[in-house]
Amino acid sequence: MMKNPEQAIGRLIDKQSVALIAAVDEHGFPTVKAMLAPRKREGIRRFLFSTNTSSRRVAQYRANPKASIYFYDKRLFRGVMLTGTMEVLEDAESKKSLWKITDLQYYHKGVTDPDYCVLRFTAQSGRFYRNFQSEDFAVVD
């Protein structure tokens, strides 16, 4: 059993530049997409990503919020999968909280661009793989 799962998993996550996010498509099949690492995280419970409102994944999360995210360290062959729900946030406060000036290259109308939104993932459980072993854990506030 891990002594401090949030600390060990948090360190792994913070070192990654890419996250894999999964959704359920209209036929009930899982779909996975690589994304830039989350812009913000609250422990290992909540993660915030920026993305295009017009994306396929946003449509999938609106139809079915079940989701998972996966982070891995290929050098140490470790990974963590978190399972939970994904919300699509389009309110001004959420969008401003993640906005970076470099986002103008993607969202030409700025922080109010209708094609800019925030994905908020809330984890319920997880599975951590390291040292050739996997361990399931609950995620709590």
C-alpha positions in Angstrom: 0.0 0.0 0.0 1.3 3.5 -0.9 2.1 5.6 2.1 1.1 8.9 0.4 -0.6 8.2 -2.9 -1.5 11.8 -3.6 2.1 12.9 -3.2 3.6 10.1 -5.3 1.0 10.4 -8.0 1.1 14.2 -8.0 4.8 14.1 -8.7 4.4 11.7 -11.6 1.6 13.9 -13.1 3.5 17.2 -12.7 6.5 15.8 -14.7 4.4 15.0 -17.8 3.8 17.2 -20.7 1.0 15.1 -22.2 -2.2 13.6 -20.7 -4.4 11.0 -22.4 -8.1 11.7 -21.9 -10.8 9.1 -22.6 -14.5 9.6 -23.4 -17.4 7.3 -24.5 -18.6 7.8 -28.1 -22.2 7.7 -29.4 -21.9 4.0 -29.9 -20.7 3.3 -26.4 -17.0 2.7 -27.3 -14.1 4.3 -25.5 -12.1 6.9 -27.4 -8.7 8.3 -26.3 -7.0 11.6 -27.2 -3.6 13.0 -26.3 -3.8 16.5 -24.8 -1.3 18.9 -23.3 -1.0 18.4 -19.6 -3.7 20.0 -17.5 -3.3 23.7 -16.8 -4.3 23.3 -13.2 -4.8 20.4 -10.8 -6.3 20.3 -7.3 -4.6 17.3 -5.7 -5.4 14.2 -7.7 -9.1 14.9 -7.5 -9.7 17.7 -10.1 -7.9 18.7 -13.3 -8.5 21.6 -15.7 -7.7 21.4 -19.4 -8.3 24.0 -22.1 -9.7 22.9 -25.4 -11.8 23.8 -28.4 -15.6 23.9 -27.8 -16.1 22.5 -31.3 -14.0 19.4 -30.6 -15.4 15.9 -30.9 -14.4 15.2 -27.3 -16.4 18.1 -25.9 -19.5 16.8 -27.7 -18.9 13.3 -26.3 -18.5 14.7 -22.7 -21.7 16.7 -23.1 -23.6 13.5 -24.1 -21.9 11.3 -21.5 -19.7 12.7 -18.8 -18.0 9.4 -17.9 -14.2 9.9 -18.4 -10.8 8.8 -17.5 -7.4 10.4 -17.8 -4.0 8.7 -17.9 -0.5 9.9 -17.2 2.6 7.9 -17.7 6.4 8.1 -17.2 7.9 6.1 -20.0 11.4 6.4 -18.5 10.4 4.7 -15.2 7.5 2.7 -16.7 5.0 4.1 -14.3 1.5 5.3 -14.9 -1.7 6.3 -13.2 -5.3 6.1 -14.5 -8.0 8.2 -12.9 -11.7 7.5 -13.5 -14.5 9.9 -13.0 -16.5 12.6 -14.8 -15.7 15.4 -17.2 -17.6 18.7 -17.3 -17.5 21.3 -20.1 -17.2 24.8 -18.6 -17.9 27.9 -20.7 -18.4 30.5 -18.0 -16.1 33.6 -18.1 -14.5 32.9 -14.7 -13.4 29.4 -15.6 -12.1 30.5 -19.0 -10.1 33.4 -17.5 -8.6 31.2 -14.8 -6.7 29.1 -17.5 -6.1 31.7 -20.1 -2.6 32.4 -21.3 -1.6 35.1 -23.8 -0.1 32.4 -26.0 -3.6 30.9 -26.4 -4.3 33.7 -29.0 -2.7 31.5 -31.6 -5.6 29.0 -31.2 -8.4 31.3 -30.1 -8.1 34.5 -32.1 -11.0 36.2 -30.4 -9.2 35.9 -27.0 -10.6 34.6 -23.8 -14.2 35.3 -24.9 -13.7 33.2 -28.1 -16.8 30.9 -28.4 -14.5 28.1 -29.5 -12.5 28.2 -26.2 -13.7 26.2 -23.2 -12.4 24.4 -20.1 -12.7 20.7 -19.3 -12.9 19.9 -15.6 -12.2 16.3 -14.7 -13.2 15.1 -11.2 -11.7 11.7 -10.2 -13.5 9.1 -8.2 -11.0 6.3 -8.3 -7.6 5.4 -9.7 -5.1 2.7 -10.5 -1.4 3.3 -10.1 1.2 1.1 -11.8 4.8 1.0 -10.6 7.4 -1.6 -9.9 5.5 -4.2 -11.9 2.5 -4.0 -9.7 -0.9 -2.2 -9.9 -2.8 -0.7 -7.0 -6.4 0.5 -7.0 -7.3 3.5 -4.8 -10.3 5.7 -4.1 -10.0 9.5 -4.6 -11.6 11.6 -2.0 -11.7 15.4 -1.3 
